[in-house]
Amino acid sequence: MEFGLFVQGYVGKRAETDPLAEHKALMEETEYVIQADASGFKYAWASEHHFLEEYSHLSANDVFLGYLAHATERIHLGSGIFNPLAQVNHPVKVAEKVAMLDHLSEGRFEFGSGRGAGSHEILGFLPGITDMNHTKEIWEETIAEFPKMWLQEEYPGFQGKHWQLPPRKIFPKPYGASHPAMWYAAGSPSSYAMAAKKGLGVLGFSVQKVSDMEWVLEQYKTAIRDAEPIGDFVNDNVMVTSTAICAETHEKAVEIAVNGGLNYLQSLVFRYHDTFPRPEGIPEWPELLPDYTAEIIELLIAEELMICGDPDEVLRQCKRWEQAGADQLSFGLPIGVSYEDTMNTIKLIGEHVIPKIDTDPVHRTSRFRRAAGD
């Protein structure tokens, strides 16, 4: 199992007292990725969100990733996501950005796509629609066109329901053989199945406890055997996300979690991701989850809903995801946890956890891509 980091420009409540909160959040997250690169993490994912006031200010993630392409050496940099709906980003512009980032990173770019966080974001670009699933139709119309834009000398053009383009040569082409691995941000079991059918990896940003996800992962692995890939190769890959807090002692990790404002972050997740299934016990905004006590944190750890503890405990918790069938475990690191504690988490996981689980120096997606280019 490989390891990643997930960043999204989470500002939270600290903007109420710090006028530089937004700037600090964005700059600190670049430093987290740079440290993750040095600590042996293989992937860093940067979100694309719009209008989500406290939750995410990382709207121009292509610019953010371009900076990181120069600031890092080995880590793969992924769009988590680029939104390819024509009303948000014209598909040709998305294809161009992907190929450009592939060059700047010298083959380290990962193309994750999706349809937007929820109604607040979607209605900003498609005002008046009443069914948020309408975005699925636009995404489905678009996603298979990207490999054609990248690999064909002249793209023959497109006449669809939602966007059109006459025949054009599209530049740049991707760096080296084939094209970047393609992923889809999935929030439900049906989305995992759809991604498998198309040969796409899954970015599992809406993840429950390990035992509840095992059957979803197993179904994906079964379905992808019969994939009809829209790209040049099948990206047989599931990334799952979890909050991670690692400290020198269990007690210190729990203390950090209690003071990290994780309840507020979780409440914001379901405020804005209102198209995701809402787990039992999650209140509707503006009602918030109660503040997390040490007892609640211990319960979340026991229920395998967060990764938290000393390095040995975190290693055991990560191995549970490996046993469940995850190909990649990516950690979200909210601003509520201090810069120093977050950097310490990344360093401790890099020193004590990753070397005991991920012993392959080659990125899984690089192997798929090289095979396609042979």
MIMAR-293550 format. One record per residue (C-alpha): residue in three letters; x, y, z; chain. Coordinates in nm, 4 decimals. Layout:
+-------+----------+----------+----------+--------+
: lumba :       px :       py :       pz : torkol :
+-------+----------+----------+----------+--------+
:   Ala :        X :        Y :        Z :      A :
...
+-------+----------+----------+----------+--------+
This chain:
+-------+----------+----------+----------+--------+
: lumba :       px :       py :       pz : torkol :
+-------+----------+----------+----------+--------+
:   Met :   0.0000 :   0.0000 :   0.0000 :      A :
:   Glu :   0.1268 :   0.3448 :  -0.0922 :      A :
:   Phe :   0.0821 :   0.6697 :   0.1003 :      A :
:   Gly :  -0.0379 :   1.0165 :   0.0097 :      A :
:   Leu :  -0.1300 :   1.3549 :   0.1480 :      A :
:   Phe :  -0.4504 :   1.5480 :   0.0737 :      A :
:   Val :  -0.4598 :   1.9284 :   0.0943 :      A :
:   Gln :  -0.7427 :   2.1680 :   0.0192 :      A :
:   Gly :  -0.6729 :   2.5120 :   0.1642 :      A :
:   Tyr :  -0.8855 :   2.4549 :   0.4742 :      A :
:   Val :  -0.9124 :   2.7864 :   0.6582 :      A :
:   Gly :  -1.1766 :   2.7087 :   0.9203 :      A :
:   Lys :  -1.2585 :   2.9523 :   1.1983 :      A :
:   Arg :  -0.9161 :   3.1023 :   1.2397 :      A :
:   Ala :  -0.9946 :   3.3709 :   0.9796 :      A :
:   Glu :  -1.2161 :   3.5295 :   1.2476 :      A :
:   Thr :  -0.9058 :   3.6352 :   1.4420 :      A :
:   Asp :  -0.6221 :   3.6246 :   1.1884 :      A :
:   Pro :  -0.6440 :   3.8406 :   0.8717 :      A :
:   Leu :  -0.3654 :   3.6318 :   0.7159 :      A :
:   Ala :  -0.5344 :   3.2976 :   0.7851 :      A :
:   Glu :  -0.6037 :   3.2230 :   0.4188 :      A :
:   His :  -0.2458 :   3.2979 :   0.3143 :      A :
:   Lys :  -0.0997 :   3.0948 :   0.5998 :      A :
:   Ala :  -0.3225 :   2.7969 :   0.5196 :      A :
:   Leu :  -0.2147 :   2.7879 :   0.1565 :      A :
:   Met :   0.1551 :   2.8394 :   0.2266 :      A :
:   Glu :   0.1655 :   2.5889 :   0.5112 :      A :
:   Glu :   0.0075 :   2.3260 :   0.2902 :      A :
:   Thr :   0.2831 :   2.3690 :   0.0304 :      A :
:   Glu :   0.5313 :   2.3005 :   0.3113 :      A :
:   Tyr :   0.3393 :   1.9885 :   0.4147 :      A :
:   Val :   0.3712 :   1.8504 :   0.0617 :      A :
:   Ile :   0.7420 :   1.9362 :   0.0444 :      A :
:   Gln :   0.7979 :   1.7561 :   0.3742 :      A :
:   Ala :   0.5894 :   1.4594 :   0.2574 :      A :
:   Asp :   0.8154 :   1.4348 :  -0.0482 :      A :
:   Ala :   1.1209 :   1.4227 :   0.1789 :      A :
:   Ser :   0.9495 :   1.1709 :   0.4100 :      A :
:   Gly :   0.8762 :   0.9083 :   0.1460 :      A :
:   Phe :   0.5107 :   0.9746 :   0.0704 :      A :
:   Lys :   0.4362 :   0.8888 :  -0.2925 :      A :
:   Tyr :   0.1374 :   1.1139 :  -0.3695 :      A :
:   Ala :  -0.0003 :   1.4571 :  -0.2874 :      A :
:   Trp :  -0.3550 :   1.5490 :  -0.3900 :      A :
:   Ala :  -0.4805 :   1.9070 :  -0.4179 :      A :
:   Ser :  -0.8531 :   1.9772 :  -0.4310 :      A :
:   Glu :  -1.0432 :   2.2120 :  -0.6584 :      A :
:   His :  -1.3289 :   2.3843 :  -0.4791 :      A :
:   His :  -1.5162 :   2.7066 :  -0.5347 :      A :
:   Phe :  -1.7272 :   2.9259 :  -0.3026 :      A :
:   Leu :  -1.6767 :   2.7012 :   0.0034 :      A :
:   Glu :  -1.6038 :   2.9763 :   0.2548 :      A :
:   Glu :  -1.4362 :   2.8020 :   0.5486 :      A :
:   Tyr :  -1.3939 :   2.4555 :   0.4042 :      A :
:   Ser :  -1.1589 :   2.5048 :   0.1067 :      A :
:   His :  -0.9911 :   2.8032 :  -0.0583 :      A :
:   Leu :  -0.7852 :   2.5936 :  -0.3009 :      A :
:   Ser :  -0.9686 :   2.6977 :  -0.6167 :      A :
:   Ala :  -0.6707 :   2.7384 :  -0.8544 :      A :
:   Asn :  -0.5062 :   2.4041 :  -0.7792 :      A :
:   Asp :  -0.3301 :   2.3948 :  -1.1167 :      A :
:   Val :  -0.1245 :   2.6969 :  -1.0079 :      A :
:   Phe :  -0.0620 :   2.5387 :  -0.6678 :      A :
:   Leu :   0.0538 :   2.2132 :  -0.8274 :      A :
:   Gly :   0.2739 :   2.3954 :  -1.0755 :      A :
:   Tyr :   0.4621 :   2.5518 :  -0.7843 :      A :
:   Leu :   0.4972 :   2.2122 :  -0.6177 :      A :
:   Ala :   0.6261 :   2.0528 :  -0.9372 :      A :
:   His :   0.9355 :   2.2703 :  -0.9007 :      A :
:   Ala :   0.9536 :   2.2470 :  -0.5202 :      A :
:   Thr :   0.9488 :   1.8652 :  -0.4981 :      A :
:   Glu :   1.1540 :   1.5830 :  -0.6459 :      A :
:   Arg :   0.9853 :   1.2427 :  -0.6252 :      A :
:   Ile :   0.6294 :   1.2731 :  -0.4999 :      A :
:   His :   0.3500 :   1.2420 :  -0.7565 :      A :
:   Leu :   0.1204 :   1.5441 :  -0.7702 :      A :
:   Gly :  -0.2476 :   1.4894 :  -0.8337 :      A :
:   Ser :  -0.5561 :   1.6927 :  -0.9071 :      A :
:   Gly :  -0.8015 :   1.5912 :  -0.6438 :      A :
:   Ile :  -0.9829 :   1.7069 :  -0.8549 :      A :
:   Phe :  -0.9855 :   1.8989 :  -1.1804 :      A :
:   Asn :  -1.3501 :   1.9644 :  -1.2634 :      A :
:   Pro :  -1.3924 :   1.8989 :  -1.6397 :      A :
:   Leu :  -1.7528 :   2.0154 :  -1.6713 :      A :
:   Ala :  -1.7541 :   2.2659 :  -1.9577 :      A :
:   Gln :  -1.9457 :   2.5188 :  -1.7466 :      A :
:   Val :  -1.6598 :   2.5142 :  -1.4921 :      A :
:   Asn :  -1.3455 :   2.4455 :  -1.6984 :      A :
:   His :  -1.3539 :   2.3900 :  -2.0727 :      A :
:   Pro :  -1.2355 :   2.0314 :  -2.1414 :      A :
:   Val :  -0.9617 :   2.1458 :  -2.3799 :      A :
:   Lys :  -0.8224 :   2.3757 :  -2.1107 :      A :
:   Val :  -0.8244 :   2.0841 :  -1.8664 :      A :
:   Ala :  -0.6378 :   1.8644 :  -2.1172 :      A :
:   Glu :  -0.3805 :   2.1392 :  -2.1672 :      A :
:   Lys :  -0.3306 :   2.1879 :  -1.7918 :      A :
:   Val :  -0.2842 :   1.8154 :  -1.7341 :      A :
:   Ala :  -0.0227 :   1.7859 :  -2.0080 :      A :
:   Met :   0.1592 :   2.1007 :  -1.8931 :      A :
:   Leu :   0.1767 :   1.9775 :  -1.5339 :      A :
:   Asp :   0.2965 :   1.6422 :  -1.6640 :      A :
:   His :   0.5887 :   1.8226 :  -1.8286 :      A :
:   Leu :   0.6691 :   2.0464 :  -1.5318 :      A :
:   Ser :   0.6725 :   1.7454 :  -1.2978 :      A :
:   Glu :   0.8499 :   1.5250 :  -1.5567 :      A :
:   Gly :   0.5853 :   1.2545 :  -1.5493 :      A :
:   Arg :   0.4764 :   1.2856 :  -1.1869 :      A :
:   Phe :   0.1263 :   1.4199 :  -1.2497 :      A :
:   Glu :  -0.1938 :   1.2266 :  -1.1680 :      A :
:   Phe :  -0.5212 :   1.3335 :  -1.3320 :      A :
:   Gly :  -0.8102 :   1.3087 :  -1.0904 :      A :
:   Ser :  -1.1493 :   1.4346 :  -1.2064 :      A :
:   Gly :  -1.4927 :   1.4751 :  -1.0543 :      A :
:   Arg :  -1.8166 :   1.6691 :  -1.0664 :      A :
:   Gly :  -1.8001 :   1.9210 :  -0.7801 :      A :
:   Ala :  -1.8551 :   1.9086 :  -0.4065 :      A :
:   Gly :  -2.2293 :   1.9575 :  -0.3775 :      A :
:   Ser :  -2.5209 :   2.1852 :  -0.4499 :      A :
:   His :  -2.3586 :   2.5101 :  -0.3279 :      A :
:   Glu :  -2.0658 :   2.4664 :  -0.5653 :      A :
:   Ile :  -2.2573 :   2.3121 :  -0.8550 :      A :
:   Leu :  -2.5325 :   2.5758 :  -0.8570 :      A :
:   Gly :  -2.2692 :   2.8462 :  -0.8808 :      A :
:   Phe :  -2.1869 :   2.7242 :  -1.2306 :      A :
:   Leu :  -2.5152 :   2.5627 :  -1.3316 :      A :
:   Pro :  -2.7802 :   2.7852 :  -1.1742 :      A :
:   Gly :  -3.1348 :   2.6628 :  -1.1831 :      A :
:   Ile :  -3.0818 :   2.2865 :  -1.2075 :      A :
:   Thr :  -3.2850 :   2.0869 :  -0.9593 :      A :
:   Asp :  -3.1100 :   1.7498 :  -0.9867 :      A :
:   Met :  -2.7416 :   1.7475 :  -0.8901 :      A :
:   Asn :  -2.7007 :   1.4219 :  -1.0835 :      A :
:   His :  -2.7250 :   1.6344 :  -1.3987 :      A :
:   Thr :  -2.3484 :   1.6833 :  -1.3649 :      A :
:   Lys :  -2.2970 :   1.3104 :  -1.4152 :      A :
:   Glu :  -2.4318 :   1.3372 :  -1.7699 :      A :
:   Ile :  -2.1884 :   1.6191 :  -1.8505 :      A :
:   Trp :  -1.8922 :   1.4363 :  -1.6959 :      A :
:   Glu :  -1.9804 :   1.1110 :  -1.8759 :      A :
:   Glu :  -1.9960 :   1.2968 :  -2.2076 :      A :
:   Thr :  -1.6533 :   1.4479 :  -2.1504 :      A :
:   Ile :  -1.4191 :   1.2104 :  -1.9698 :      A :
:   Ala :  -1.3374 :   0.9731 :  -2.2576 :      A :
:   Glu :  -1.2276 :   1.2637 :  -2.4789 :      A :
:   Phe :  -0.9131 :   1.3410 :  -2.2821 :      A :
:   Pro :  -0.6988 :   1.0472 :  -2.4019 :      A :
:   Lys :  -0.7916 :   1.1376 :  -2.7608 :      A :
:   Met :  -0.6790 :   1.4976 :  -2.7054 :      A :
:   Trp :  -0.3492 :   1.3784 :  -2.5606 :      A :
:   Leu :  -0.2609 :   1.0914 :  -2.7903 :      A :
:   Gln :  -0.3984 :   1.1835 :  -3.1327 :      A :
:   Glu :  -0.1886 :   1.4140 :  -3.3479 :      A :
:   Glu :  -0.5032 :   1.6082 :  -3.4352 :      A :
:   Tyr :  -0.8103 :   1.5810 :  -3.2197 :      A :
:   Pro :  -1.1017 :   1.5234 :  -3.4586 :      A :
:   Gly :  -1.3317 :   1.7563 :  -3.2690 :      A :
:   Phe :  -1.6432 :   1.7013 :  -3.0639 :      A :
:   Gln :  -2.0129 :   1.7753 :  -3.1058 :      A :
:   Gly :  -2.1847 :   1.6920 :  -2.7793 :      A :
:   Lys :  -2.4908 :   1.8040 :  -2.5932 :      A :
:   His :  -2.2978 :   2.0241 :  -2.3505 :      A :
:   Trp :  -1.9895 :   2.1408 :  -2.5436 :      A :
:   Gln :  -1.8421 :   2.1456 :  -2.8917 :      A :
:   Leu :  -1.5037 :   2.1856 :  -3.0535 :      A :
:   Pro :  -1.3936 :   2.1804 :  -3.4209 :      A :
:   Pro :  -1.0910 :   1.9664 :  -3.5199 :      A :
:   Arg :  -0.7781 :   2.1059 :  -3.3586 :      A :
:   Lys :  -0.4218 :   2.0094 :  -3.2676 :      A :
:   Ile :  -0.4006 :   2.0304 :  -2.8896 :      A :
:   Phe :  -0.0730 :   2.1151 :  -2.7174 :      A :
:   Pro :   0.1296 :   2.0265 :  -2.5275 :      A :
:   Lys :   0.1152 :   1.6515 :  -2.5541 :      A :
:   Pro :   0.1922 :   1.4651 :  -2.2300 :      A :
:   Tyr :   0.5509 :   1.4047 :  -2.1262 :      A :
:   Gly :   0.6962 :   1.0724 :  -2.2420 :      A :
:   Ala :   0.4988 :   0.7616 :  -2.3168 :      A :
:   Ser :   0.1193 :   0.7418 :  -2.2869 :      A :
:   His :  -0.0578 :   0.9907 :  -2.0551 :      A :
:   Pro :  -0.1028 :   1.0505 :  -1.6794 :      A :
:   Ala :  -0.3058 :   0.7991 :  -1.4836 :      A :
:   Met :  -0.6762 :   0.8848 :  -1.4677 :      A :
:   Trp :  -0.8777 :   0.8820 :  -1.1443 :      A :
:   Tyr :  -1.2364 :   0.9590 :  -1.0434 :      A :
:   Ala :  -1.3507 :   1.1082 :  -0.7119 :      A :
:   Ala :  -1.6126 :   0.8641 :  -0.5839 :      A :
:   Gly :  -1.8493 :   0.9126 :  -0.2932 :      A :
:   Ser :  -2.0752 :   0.6071 :  -0.3244 :      A :
:   Pro :  -2.0438 :   0.2352 :  -0.4111 :      A :
:   Ser :  -2.2102 :   0.2918 :  -0.7501 :      A :
:   Ser :  -1.9404 :   0.5477 :  -0.8348 :      A :
:   Tyr :  -1.6688 :   0.2942 :  -0.7517 :      A :
:   Ala :  -1.8341 :   0.0462 :  -0.9896 :      A :
:   Met :  -1.8607 :   0.3046 :  -1.2666 :      A :
:   Ala :  -1.4947 :   0.3997 :  -1.2274 :      A :
:   Ala :  -1.3912 :   0.0342 :  -1.2447 :      A :
:   Lys :  -1.5870 :  -0.0179 :  -1.5657 :      A :
:   Lys :  -1.4021 :   0.2721 :  -1.7282 :      A :
:   Gly :  -1.0615 :   0.1587 :  -1.5998 :      A :
:   Leu :  -1.0241 :   0.4561 :  -1.3680 :      A :
:   Gly :  -0.8635 :   0.4669 :  -1.0275 :      A :
:   Val :  -1.0835 :   0.5841 :  -0.7410 :      A :
:   Leu :  -1.0192 :   0.8811 :  -0.5157 :      A :
:   Gly :  -1.2222 :   0.7775 :  -0.2126 :      A :
:   Phe :  -1.2774 :   1.1099 :  -0.0405 :      A :
:   Ser :  -1.5966 :   0.9996 :   0.1373 :      A :
:   Val :  -1.4817 :   0.7008 :   0.3386 :      A :
:   Gln :  -1.6398 :   0.5162 :   0.6298 :      A :
:   Lys :  -1.4700 :   0.2843 :   0.8770 :      A :
:   Val :  -1.2524 :   0.0047 :   0.7421 :      A :
:   Ser :  -1.4998 :  -0.2783 :   0.7930 :      A :
:   Asp :  -1.7732 :  -0.0888 :   0.6065 :      A :
:   Met :  -1.5431 :  -0.0251 :   0.3110 :      A :
:   Glu :  -1.4018 :  -0.3756 :   0.2628 :      A :
:   Trp :  -1.6888 :  -0.4974 :   0.0459 :      A :
:   Val :  -1.6782 :  -0.1784 :  -0.1658 :      A :
:   Leu :  -1.3066 :  -0.2287 :  -0.2318 :      A :
:   Glu :  -1.3631 :  -0.5964 :  -0.3112 :      A :
:   Gln :  -1.6397 :  -0.5119 :  -0.5600 :      A :
:   Tyr :  -1.4148 :  -0.2568 :  -0.7334 :      A :
:   Lys :  -1.1331 :  -0.5107 :  -0.7619 :      A :
:   Thr :  -1.3717 :  -0.7652 :  -0.9117 :      A :
:   Ala :  -1.5304 :  -0.5211 :  -1.1566 :      A :
:   Ile :  -1.2043 :  -0.3752 :  -1.2851 :      A :
:   Arg :  -1.0956 :  -0.7148 :  -1.4181 :      A :
:   Asp :  -1.3502 :  -0.6606 :  -1.6959 :      A :
:   Ala :  -1.2773 :  -0.2913 :  -1.7476 :      A :
:   Glu :  -1.3208 :  -0.1288 :  -2.0865 :      A :
:   Pro :  -1.0651 :   0.1471 :  -2.0325 :      A :
:   Ile :  -1.1329 :   0.4885 :  -2.1763 :      A :
:   Gly :  -0.7627 :   0.5679 :  -2.1474 :      A :
:   Asp :  -0.4451 :   0.4067 :  -2.2707 :      A :
:   Phe :  -0.4306 :   0.1740 :  -1.9692 :      A :
:   Val :  -0.6304 :   0.0504 :  -1.6710 :      A :
:   Asn :  -0.5479 :   0.2333 :  -1.3476 :      A :
:   Asp :  -0.6348 :  -0.0431 :  -1.1009 :      A :
:   Asn :  -0.6101 :   0.1734 :  -0.7920 :      A :
:   Val :  -0.8191 :   0.2756 :  -0.4925 :      A :
:   Met :  -0.7071 :   0.5638 :  -0.2741 :      A :
:   Val :  -0.8874 :   0.6113 :   0.0565 :      A :
:   Thr :  -0.8616 :   0.9081 :   0.2910 :      A :
:   Ser :  -0.8393 :   0.9360 :   0.6661 :      A :
:   Thr :  -0.7519 :   1.1947 :   0.9239 :      A :
:   Ala :  -0.4093 :   1.1145 :   1.0679 :      A :
:   Ile :  -0.2468 :   1.2366 :   1.3889 :      A :
:   Cys :   0.0767 :   1.0754 :   1.4997 :      A :
:   Ala :   0.2764 :   1.1799 :   1.8048 :      A :
:   Glu :   0.5465 :   1.0324 :   2.0245 :      A :
:   Thr :   0.2863 :   0.8997 :   2.2704 :      A :
:   His :  -0.0759 :   0.7912 :   2.2483 :      A :
:   Glu :  -0.1751 :   1.0504 :   2.5066 :      A :
:   Lys :  -0.0155 :   1.3346 :   2.3114 :      A :
:   Ala :  -0.1860 :   1.2264 :   1.9868 :      A :
:   Val :  -0.5272 :   1.2187 :   2.1560 :      A :
:   Glu :  -0.4641 :   1.5612 :   2.3110 :      A :
:   Ile :  -0.3807 :   1.7037 :   1.9662 :      A :
:   Ala :  -0.6973 :   1.5497 :   1.8220 :      A :
:   Val :  -0.9160 :   1.6908 :   2.1017 :      A :
:   Asn :  -0.7829 :   2.0412 :   2.0350 :      A :
:   Gly :  -0.7900 :   2.0105 :   1.6557 :      A :
:   Gly :  -1.1459 :   2.1220 :   1.5828 :      A :
:   Leu :  -1.2155 :   1.7991 :   1.3972 :      A :
:   Asn :  -1.5862 :   1.8129 :   1.4793 :      A :
:   Tyr :  -1.6176 :   2.1453 :   1.2955 :      A :
:   Leu :  -1.4309 :   2.0144 :   0.9924 :      A :
:   Gln :  -1.6560 :   1.7086 :   0.9789 :      A :
:   Ser :  -1.9654 :   1.9284 :   1.0044 :      A :
:   Leu :  -1.8379 :   2.1385 :   0.7122 :      A :
:   Val :  -1.7775 :   1.8248 :   0.5045 :      A :
:   Phe :  -2.1452 :   1.7392 :   0.5107 :      A :
:   Arg :  -2.2527 :   2.1023 :   0.4831 :      A :
:   Tyr :  -2.0914 :   2.1308 :   0.1423 :      A :
:   His :  -2.0776 :   1.7679 :   0.0224 :      A :
:   Asp :  -2.4540 :   1.7379 :   0.0428 :      A :
:   Thr :  -2.4622 :   1.4940 :  -0.2499 :      A :
:   Phe :  -2.2709 :   1.2351 :  -0.0413 :      A :
:   Pro :  -2.4682 :   0.9851 :   0.1674 :      A :
:   Arg :  -2.5102 :   1.1324 :   0.5172 :      A :
:   Pro :  -2.4046 :   0.8856 :   0.7880 :      A :
:   Glu :  -2.6340 :   0.8353 :   1.0826 :      A :
:   Gly :  -2.5637 :   1.0851 :   1.3581 :      A :
:   Ile :  -2.4344 :   1.3670 :   1.1363 :      A :
:   Pro :  -2.6583 :   1.6720 :   1.1998 :      A :
:   Glu :  -2.7722 :   1.9084 :   0.9263 :      A :
:   Trp :  -2.6000 :   2.2472 :   0.9068 :      A :
:   Pro :  -2.5985 :   2.4845 :   1.0920 :      A :
:   Glu :  -2.6208 :   2.2312 :   1.3744 :      A :
:   Leu :  -2.2705 :   2.1052 :   1.4556 :      A :
:   Leu :  -2.1298 :   1.7832 :   1.5827 :      A :
:   Pro :  -2.0422 :   1.8201 :   1.9513 :      A :
:   Asp :  -1.6863 :   1.9043 :   2.0491 :      A :
:   Tyr :  -1.4677 :   1.5967 :   2.0472 :      A :
:   Thr :  -1.3580 :   1.4859 :   2.3927 :      A :
:   Ala :  -1.0810 :   1.2371 :   2.4653 :      A :
:   Glu :  -1.3501 :   0.9721 :   2.5037 :      A :
:   Ile :  -1.4932 :   1.0498 :   2.1590 :      A :
:   Ile :  -1.1455 :   1.0391 :   2.0020 :      A :
:   Glu :  -1.0801 :   0.7016 :   2.1642 :      A :
:   Leu :  -1.4134 :   0.5773 :   2.0273 :      A :
:   Leu :  -1.3302 :   0.7009 :   1.6763 :      A :
:   Ile :  -0.9967 :   0.5189 :   1.6959 :      A :
:   Ala :  -1.1617 :   0.1985 :   1.8198 :      A :
:   Glu :  -1.4255 :   0.2182 :   1.5449 :      A :
:   Glu :  -1.1475 :   0.2647 :   1.2830 :      A :
:   Leu :  -1.2828 :   0.6045 :   1.1810 :      A :
:   Met :  -0.9553 :   0.7914 :   1.2257 :      A :
:   Ile :  -0.5854 :   0.7164 :   1.2486 :      A :
:   Cys :  -0.4404 :   0.8455 :   1.5725 :      A :
:   Gly :  -0.1744 :   0.7364 :   1.8169 :      A :
:   Asp :   0.1950 :   0.6727 :   1.8606 :      A :
:   Pro :   0.3955 :   0.5368 :   1.5640 :      A :
:   Asp :   0.3343 :   0.1704 :   1.6499 :      A :
:   Glu :  -0.0403 :   0.2278 :   1.6835 :      A :
:   Val :  -0.0550 :   0.4253 :   1.3581 :      A :
:   Leu :   0.1352 :   0.1450 :   1.1841 :      A :
:   Arg :  -0.1237 :  -0.1107 :   1.2996 :      A :
:   Gln :  -0.4111 :   0.1174 :   1.1948 :      A :
:   Cys :  -0.2609 :   0.1692 :   0.8480 :      A :
:   Lys :  -0.2104 :  -0.2049 :   0.8066 :      A :
:   Arg :  -0.5857 :  -0.2518 :   0.8550 :      A :
:   Trp :  -0.6448 :  -0.0468 :   0.5391 :      A :
:   Glu :  -0.3836 :  -0.2521 :   0.3575 :      A :
:   Gln :  -0.5569 :  -0.5727 :   0.4668 :      A :
:   Ala :  -0.8907 :  -0.4298 :   0.3493 :      A :
:   Gly :  -0.7539 :  -0.3898 :  -0.0041 :      A :
:   Ala :  -0.6699 :  -0.0196 :  -0.0291 :      A :
:   Asp :  -0.3901 :   0.0575 :  -0.2754 :      A :
:   Gln :  -0.3197 :   0.4004 :  -0.1275 :      A :
:   Leu :  -0.3932 :   0.5672 :   0.2054 :      A :
:   Ser :  -0.4000 :   0.9464 :   0.1876 :      A :
:   Phe :  -0.4081 :   1.1669 :   0.4944 :      A :
:   Gly :  -0.6091 :   1.4847 :   0.5337 :      A :
:   Leu :  -0.4408 :   1.7287 :   0.7716 :      A :
:   Pro :  -0.6805 :   2.0035 :   0.8848 :      A :
:   Ile :  -0.5667 :   2.3497 :   0.9881 :      A :
:   Gly :  -0.7123 :   2.2967 :   1.3361 :      A :
:   Val :  -0.4005 :   2.0938 :   1.4135 :      A :
:   Ser :  -0.0988 :   2.3207 :   1.4548 :      A :
:   Tyr :   0.1721 :   2.3525 :   1.1915 :      A :
:   Glu :   0.4292 :   2.1949 :   1.4260 :      A :
:   Asp :   0.2089 :   1.8964 :   1.5131 :      A :
:   Thr :   0.1168 :   1.8414 :   1.1484 :      A :
:   Met :   0.4804 :   1.8442 :   1.0371 :      A :
:   Asn :   0.5593 :   1.6030 :   1.3200 :      A :
:   Thr :   0.2842 :   1.3677 :   1.2020 :      A :
:   Ile :   0.4271 :   1.3658 :   0.8491 :      A :
:   Lys :   0.7825 :   1.3048 :   0.9736 :      A :
:   Leu :   0.6854 :   1.0278 :   1.2179 :      A :
:   Ile :   0.4766 :   0.8442 :   0.9567 :      A :
:   Gly :   0.7583 :   0.8814 :   0.7064 :      A :
:   Glu :   1.0127 :   0.7428 :   0.9529 :      A :
:   His :   0.8194 :   0.4689 :   1.1305 :      A :
:   Val :   0.5223 :   0.3645 :   0.9147 :      A :
:   Ile :   0.5870 :   0.3996 :   0.5421 :      A :
:   Pro :   0.9135 :   0.1971 :   0.5349 :      A :
:   Lys :   0.7337 :  -0.0970 :   0.6980 :      A :
:   Ile :   0.4446 :  -0.1026 :   0.4488 :      A :
:   Asp :   0.5544 :   0.0520 :   0.1181 :      A :
:   Thr :   0.8837 :  -0.1115 :   0.0197 :      A :
:   Asp :   0.8475 :  -0.0675 :  -0.3581 :      A :
:   Pro :   1.0411 :   0.2347 :  -0.4877 :      A :
:   Val :   0.8279 :   0.2502 :  -0.8046 :      A :
:   His :   0.4929 :   0.4281 :  -0.8025 :      A :
:   Arg :   0.2087 :   0.1941 :  -0.8944 :      A :
:   Thr :   0.0755 :   0.4358 :  -1.1566 :      A :
:   Ser :   0.4207 :   0.4722 :  -1.3137 :      A :
:   Arg :   0.4322 :   0.0982 :  -1.3682 :      A :
:   Phe :   0.0922 :   0.1021 :  -1.5435 :      A :
:   Arg :   0.1917 :   0.3955 :  -1.7610 :      A :
:   Arg :   0.5263 :   0.2493 :  -1.8632 :      A :
:   Ala :   0.3618 :  -0.0786 :  -1.9607 :      A :
:   Ala :   0.1166 :   0.1088 :  -2.1822 :      A :
:   Gly :   0.4002 :   0.2954 :  -2.3519 :      A :
:   Asp :   0.6114 :  -0.0124 :  -2.4262 :      A :
+-------+----------+----------+----------+--------+
